[in-house]
Amino acid sequence: MSMSSGSDFDTILRQFEGISLEEVNRASLMRRKDNKYLFSFEHLPDLLKMVRDDYRVLEIDGYRSQHYHTRYFDTDGREMYHKHHRGLANRHKVRIRRYGSGDLHFLEVKKKNAMGVTTKKRVRTTGMDHSALLKEEEFLLSCSPYTGSGIDSTMENSFRRITLVSHAQTERVTLDYRLQFSSKESGEQLDLPGIAIAEIKYEGFLYGSSMHVALRKSQIKPRRFSKYAIGMALLHPNLKQNRFKQRVRKVHKINNDFHLTTKYQ
């Protein structure tokens, strides 16, 4: 089923109570713990049905699913990628993300510390070109060891995102699907319509999360997944990726199974 034309899917999203962007920003959880889950797109409608009474869904201009486009930056030696591959603490990701179809761009720096806590800092910028980094040297140096002149774009991705916020606003769930990755180096593009990624961002304890319960009932287990790291590994098999091989194989398997399933429906 194509989500863009799936009236059943739209009907499910309409059964949620809506929440505005202003309200979501009050629950932005810029410092949080997070759990990620990789699964087949086919599970997404049922998961939403299971939790529709426990969350509100972000609605912007009448749409309950938004388009995101991201450009990632790294050093020539791919230092950020390799730090992630080695599982090092206090590692960073630098990206410019466009939210929605308009002109809302943010330069964002994510840092994961030794306790597994992710901190995100961001500043609004214009466009996605490298010049935006050069204009924001002070911001980059305030929250990362990198300068704009020391890093360049490596990869882009785009996806659709559904954002759910718990009624108490202590938990946020993002559900990403229709992922595309493209390499700035080779120009190769990879479409992954068969996979979906859930991320539960929370303060305190995970056991109170309705989405966590729904995922467990669906036998979907937490799985660490970085769009940047796995996207780079998928696009560049020559990169060192021993620790990512299992996740790369899982992505291919889920996507191939989805193609086979939809082919014979």
C-alpha positions as CSV (number, residue, x, y, z in Angstrom):
1,M,0.0,0.0,0.0
2,S,1.4,3.4,-0.9
3,M,1.1,5.7,2.1
4,S,0.4,8.8,0.1
5,S,-2.6,7.2,-1.4
6,G,-3.6,4.9,1.4
7,S,-6.9,6.2,2.6
8,D,-6.9,3.6,5.4
9,F,-3.6,5.1,6.7
10,D,-5.0,8.7,6.5
11,T,-8.1,7.5,8.4
12,I,-5.9,6.1,11.2
13,L,-4.0,9.4,11.6
14,R,-7.3,11.3,11.7
15,Q,-8.3,9.3,14.7
16,F,-5.5,10.9,16.8
17,E,-6.0,14.2,18.6
18,G,-3.9,16.8,16.9
19,I,-1.1,19.0,18.4
20,S,0.4,22.2,17.0
21,L,4.1,22.8,16.3
22,E,4.2,25.3,19.1
23,E,3.0,22.7,21.6
24,V,5.4,20.1,20.3
25,N,8.3,22.6,20.7
26,R,7.4,22.8,24.4
27,A,8.0,19.1,24.6
28,S,11.1,19.1,22.4
29,L,13.3,17.1,24.9
30,M,16.5,18.5,23.6
31,R,18.3,16.5,26.3
32,R,16.8,13.0,26.4
33,K,17.3,9.3,26.2
34,D,16.2,7.5,23.1
35,N,15.4,4.1,21.8
36,K,15.2,3.3,18.1
37,Y,13.5,0.4,16.3
38,L,13.9,-0.8,12.8
39,F,11.0,-2.7,11.2
40,S,8.9,-3.2,8.0
41,F,6.7,-0.4,6.8
42,E,3.9,-3.0,6.8
43,H,3.7,-2.8,10.6
44,L,3.2,0.9,10.8
45,P,-0.6,1.1,10.4
46,D,-1.2,-1.5,13.1
47,L,1.2,0.2,15.5
48,L,-0.6,3.5,15.1
49,K,-4.0,1.8,15.7
50,M,-2.6,0.3,19.0
51,V,-1.5,3.7,20.4
52,R,-4.1,6.2,19.0
53,D,-5.6,7.0,22.4
54,D,-2.3,7.6,24.1
55,Y,-0.7,10.3,21.9
56,R,-1.4,13.4,20.0
57,V,-0.1,13.8,16.4
58,L,1.7,16.8,15.0
59,E,-0.4,18.6,12.5
60,I,1.0,21.4,10.3
61,D,-1.2,23.1,7.6
62,G,-3.6,20.2,7.9
63,Y,-1.0,17.5,7.3
64,R,-0.2,14.8,9.8
65,S,3.0,13.6,8.1
66,Q,5.8,16.0,7.2
67,H,8.7,15.8,4.7
68,Y,12.2,16.2,6.1
69,H,15.4,16.7,4.1
70,T,18.8,16.5,5.7
71,R,22.4,17.2,4.6
72,Y,25.2,15.7,6.7
73,F,28.7,17.0,7.1
74,D,31.9,15.3,8.1
75,T,35.7,15.6,7.9
76,D,37.6,14.4,4.8
77,G,38.6,11.3,6.9
78,R,35.0,10.7,7.9
79,E,35.9,11.2,11.6
80,M,32.3,11.4,12.8
81,Y,31.4,8.2,11.0
82,H,34.3,6.3,12.3
83,K,33.7,7.5,15.9
84,H,30.2,6.2,15.6
85,H,31.4,2.9,14.2
86,R,33.9,2.5,17.1
87,G,31.1,3.3,19.6
88,L,33.0,6.1,21.1
89,A,31.3,8.3,23.7
90,N,31.1,12.1,23.3
91,R,30.7,11.8,19.5
92,H,28.9,14.3,17.3
93,K,26.8,14.6,14.2
94,V,26.5,17.8,12.2
95,R,23.7,18.4,9.8
96,I,21.4,20.9,8.2
97,R,17.8,19.8,8.1
98,R,14.9,21.3,6.2
99,Y,11.6,20.8,8.0
100,G,8.6,20.6,5.7
101,S,8.3,21.9,2.2
102,G,9.0,25.5,3.1
103,D,12.1,27.5,4.1
104,L,12.6,26.3,7.7
105,H,16.3,25.2,7.9
106,F,18.3,24.5,11.1
107,L,22.0,23.7,11.5
108,E,22.0,21.0,14.2
109,V,24.7,19.4,16.3
110,K,23.9,16.2,18.2
111,K,26.2,14.9,20.9
112,K,25.9,11.5,22.7
113,N,27.7,11.3,26.0
114,A,29.1,8.3,27.9
115,M,25.8,7.9,29.7
116,G,23.9,7.4,26.4
117,V,22.2,10.8,26.8
118,T,21.7,12.7,23.5
119,T,21.9,16.5,23.5
120,K,20.8,18.4,20.4
121,K,21.6,22.1,19.8
122,R,20.5,24.0,16.8
123,V,20.4,27.4,15.2
124,R,18.1,28.6,12.4
125,T,19.9,29.1,9.1
126,T,19.2,29.8,5.5
127,G,19.6,27.1,2.9
128,M,21.7,23.9,3.0
129,D,24.9,25.1,1.4
130,H,28.3,24.8,3.0
131,S,28.3,28.6,3.3
132,A,25.8,28.2,6.2
133,L,28.5,26.4,8.2
134,L,31.0,29.2,7.6
135,K,28.5,31.8,8.9
136,E,27.9,29.7,12.0
137,E,31.5,29.0,13.1
138,E,30.8,30.4,16.6
139,F,27.9,28.1,17.1
140,L,29.8,25.1,15.8
141,L,32.7,25.7,18.1
142,S,30.4,26.3,21.1
143,C,29.0,22.7,20.9
144,S,31.4,20.6,18.8
145,P,35.2,20.3,18.1
146,Y,34.5,21.1,14.4
147,T,34.8,24.2,12.3
148,G,32.8,24.9,9.1
149,S,36.0,25.0,7.1
150,G,37.1,21.6,8.5
151,I,34.0,19.7,7.3
152,D,32.0,19.3,4.1
153,S,28.8,17.6,3.0
154,T,29.0,13.8,2.7
155,M,25.4,12.5,2.4
156,E,21.8,13.6,2.1
157,N,18.6,11.8,3.0
158,S,14.9,12.5,2.9
159,F,11.9,10.8,4.5
160,R,8.4,11.3,5.8
161,R,7.9,11.7,9.5
162,I,4.9,11.3,11.8
163,T,5.5,12.9,15.2
164,L,3.5,11.7,18.3
165,V,3.5,13.4,21.7
166,S,2.3,11.8,24.9
167,H,-0.6,13.6,26.7
168,A,1.8,14.4,29.6
169,Q,4.3,15.8,27.1
170,T,7.2,13.8,28.7
171,E,7.6,11.5,25.7
172,R,7.8,12.0,21.9
173,V,7.7,9.4,19.2
174,T,8.9,9.9,15.7
175,L,8.0,7.4,12.9
176,D,10.1,7.8,9.8
177,Y,9.3,6.0,6.5
178,R,9.9,6.3,2.7
179,L,13.6,6.8,3.3
180,Q,16.0,7.9,0.5
181,F,19.8,8.2,0.8
182,S,22.1,9.8,-1.7
183,S,25.9,10.1,-1.7
184,K,27.6,13.4,-2.3
185,E,30.7,11.5,-3.3
186,S,29.3,9.1,-5.9
187,G,25.9,10.6,-6.6
188,E,24.3,7.2,-5.9
189,Q,20.8,7.2,-4.6
190,L,19.2,4.4,-2.6
191,D,15.4,4.2,-2.0
192,L,14.1,2.1,0.9
193,P,10.3,2.1,0.8
194,G,10.1,-1.1,2.8
195,I,11.6,0.1,6.1
196,A,10.4,2.3,8.9
197,I,12.2,3.6,11.9
198,A,10.6,4.5,15.3
199,E,12.4,6.5,17.9
200,I,11.0,7.0,21.4
201,K,12.5,10.1,23.0
202,Y,11.8,10.1,26.7
203,E,12.8,11.4,30.1
204,G,12.9,9.0,33.1
205,F,11.9,5.5,32.3
206,L,10.8,3.7,29.1
207,Y,8.3,1.2,30.7
208,G,5.6,3.9,30.8
209,S,5.6,4.3,27.0
210,S,2.6,2.9,25.1
211,M,4.6,2.8,21.9
212,H,7.2,0.7,23.6
213,V,4.5,-1.7,24.7
214,A,3.0,-1.8,21.2
215,L,6.4,-2.5,19.6
216,R,7.0,-5.3,22.1
217,K,3.6,-6.9,21.3
218,S,4.6,-6.7,17.6
219,Q,7.9,-8.5,18.5
220,I,9.9,-5.5,17.3
221,K,13.0,-5.1,19.5
222,P,15.1,-2.0,20.1
223,R,17.9,-1.7,17.6
224,R,20.5,1.1,17.5
225,F,20.2,2.9,14.2
226,S,21.8,6.1,13.0
227,K,20.6,7.4,9.6
228,Y,24.0,9.0,9.0
229,A,26.1,6.0,9.9
230,I,23.9,3.3,8.3
231,G,23.2,5.5,5.3
232,M,27.0,6.0,4.7
233,A,27.6,2.2,5.2
234,L,24.8,1.4,2.7
235,L,26.1,3.8,0.1
236,H,29.9,3.2,0.6
237,P,30.6,-0.6,1.1
238,N,34.3,0.3,1.1
239,L,34.0,2.2,4.4
240,K,35.0,0.2,7.5
241,Q,31.7,-1.2,8.8
242,N,32.2,-4.5,10.7
243,R,30.0,-3.3,13.5
244,F,27.3,-2.2,11.2
245,K,27.1,-5.3,9.0
246,Q,24.2,-6.9,10.9
247,R,22.1,-3.7,10.6
248,V,23.0,-3.2,6.9
249,R,21.9,-6.8,6.2
250,K,18.7,-6.3,8.2
251,V,17.8,-3.1,6.2
252,H,18.3,-5.0,2.9
253,K,16.3,-8.0,4.1
254,I,13.3,-5.9,5.4
255,N,13.3,-3.9,2.2
256,N,13.6,-6.9,-0.1
257,D,10.9,-8.8,1.8
258,F,8.6,-5.8,1.5
259,H,9.2,-5.6,-2.3
260,L,8.3,-9.4,-2.6
261,T,5.2,-9.0,-0.4
262,T,3.8,-6.0,-2.4
263,K,4.7,-7.6,-5.7
264,Y,2.4,-10.5,-5.1
265,Q,-0.5,-8.6,-3.4
